[in-house]
Amino acid sequence: MDSLALFLATALLAFALYWFVCILGSAEQKGKRAINLSGGSISREKVQDKYKQYWSFFLRPKEIETADKVPHFVDTFYNLVTDIYEWGWGQSFHFAPSVPGKSHKDATRIHEEMAVDLLKVGPGHRILDVGCGVGGPMRAIAARSRSNVVGITINQYQVDRARAHNKKSGVDNLCEVVCGDFLQMPFPDSSFDGAYSIEATCHAPKLEDVYSEIYRVLRPGALYVSYEWVTTDRYKADDPEHVEIIQGIERGDALPGLRHYDQVAEIAQKVGFEVVEERDLAKPPAGEWWQRLKMGKIAYWRNHVVVSFLTLLGVAPKGVVDVHEMLFKTAGHLTRGGETGIFTPMHMILCRKPMS
């Protein structure tokens, strides 16, 4: 009887591991599975070396503000993290305020749809997704507005993933994805009826550079909305804990440096935009955006065990476990940033390009 119980327990454990690794998909039940984790476009044997190169970037602070160095650095980051993001988080690489009675997926969609509602666009309009990732927001916005959405990301692996998701979702007739640098976009002047960026322009060394490019490609009178990662009025540069939190966020999310919230409107106006509205979408009555990180701590540890096991077996390339550990630590810094109120990932600014 004991032998039978041991056999059944072992069989159940083996099935549970098989289900979690091979069957369970991403947080949205579509996309990556644990058994398919990779280093994006990086070859398997170079993932660990690329991770070490990424981390060494922060040991050379002068390069962090050098525009020609940052795009490669950000591209490397997204090669390393894209599969893990899709597997553990979903296809929308951003936060959203929690909404009572709504799932994380629904709260995310509501947050994305708000952006397109602010733009006042509809069928026949052409809008730009600045830093589209694998296209989660793009698909939600295209489905709601029926506008033609063009996304740009610097990472070719994300382009390929986004195109595959668009086709699977049946919105590839409305969505186009381009590989390129949003600091030098391959689009003609005045070619879009609107634009949005959701937690993406934080990767720009200088915000005015990306805002200038967005201003250039918008038609006169068109609107642009951005959800920015910034420090708030509660941040104290002389508080060691505050500094540690912000630096932890920067290191774990490939950021050249977080800006203070009061710089955003000034920069937008400097490049020519009229500021229509500006507010922090994370402030009450909005629900705590970092709750998803806190509630996921058990899942993070569970996932880390799986990633470590897959790496040990040679299924996942060496280095993936290091990337997962980095993201776990970064989640702690993000949580503390939210709890202390010194950081927000959704400082919203709505701008208009003047008619003349």
HELIX and SHEET records of a PDB file:
HELIX    1   1 ASP A    2  TYR A   18  1                                  17    
HELIX    2   2 TRP A   19  ILE A   23  3                                   5    
HELIX    3   3 ALA A   34  ASN A   36  5                                   3    
HELIX    4   4 ARG A   44  LYS A   46  5                                   3    
HELIX    5   5 VAL A   47  SER A   56  1                                  10    
HELIX    6   6 PHE A   57  LEU A   59  5                                   3    
HELIX    7   7 PRO A   61  ILE A   64  1                                   4    
HELIX    8   8 VAL A   70  GLY A   88  1                                  19    
HELIX    9   9 HIS A  104  LEU A  119  1                                  16    
HELIX   10  10 GLY A  136  SER A  145  1                                  10    
HELIX   11  11 GLN A  156  SER A  169  1                                  14    
HELIX   12  12 THR A  201  HIS A  203  5                                   3    
HELIX   13  13 LEU A  207  VAL A  217  1                                  11    
HELIX   14  14 PRO A  240  GLY A  252  1                                  13    
HELIX   15  15 TYR A  261  GLN A  263  5                                   3    
HELIX   16  16 VAL A  264  LYS A  270  1                                   7    
HELIX   17  17 GLN A  291  MET A  295  1                                   5    
HELIX   18  18 LYS A  297  LEU A  313  1                                  17    
HELIX   19  19 VAL A  320  THR A  340  1                                  21    
SHEET    1   A 6 CYS A 175  CYS A 179  0                                        
SHEET    2   A 6 ASN A 148  THR A 153  1                                        
SHEET    3   A 6 ARG A 126  VAL A 130  1                                        
SHEET    4   A 6 PHE A 192  ILE A 198  1                                        
SHEET    5   A 6 LEU A 218  THR A 231  1                                        
SHEET    6   A 6 ARG A 259  HIS A 260  1                                        
SHEET    1   B 7 CYS A 175  CYS A 179  0                                        
SHEET    2   B 7 ASN A 148  THR A 153  1                                        
SHEET    3   B 7 ARG A 126  VAL A 130  1                                        
SHEET    4   B 7 PHE A 192  ILE A 198  1                                        
SHEET    5   B 7 LEU A 218  THR A 231  1                                        
SHEET    6   B 7 PHE A 343  ARG A 352 -1                                        
SHEET    7   B 7 GLU A 274  ASP A 280 -1                                        
END                                                                             
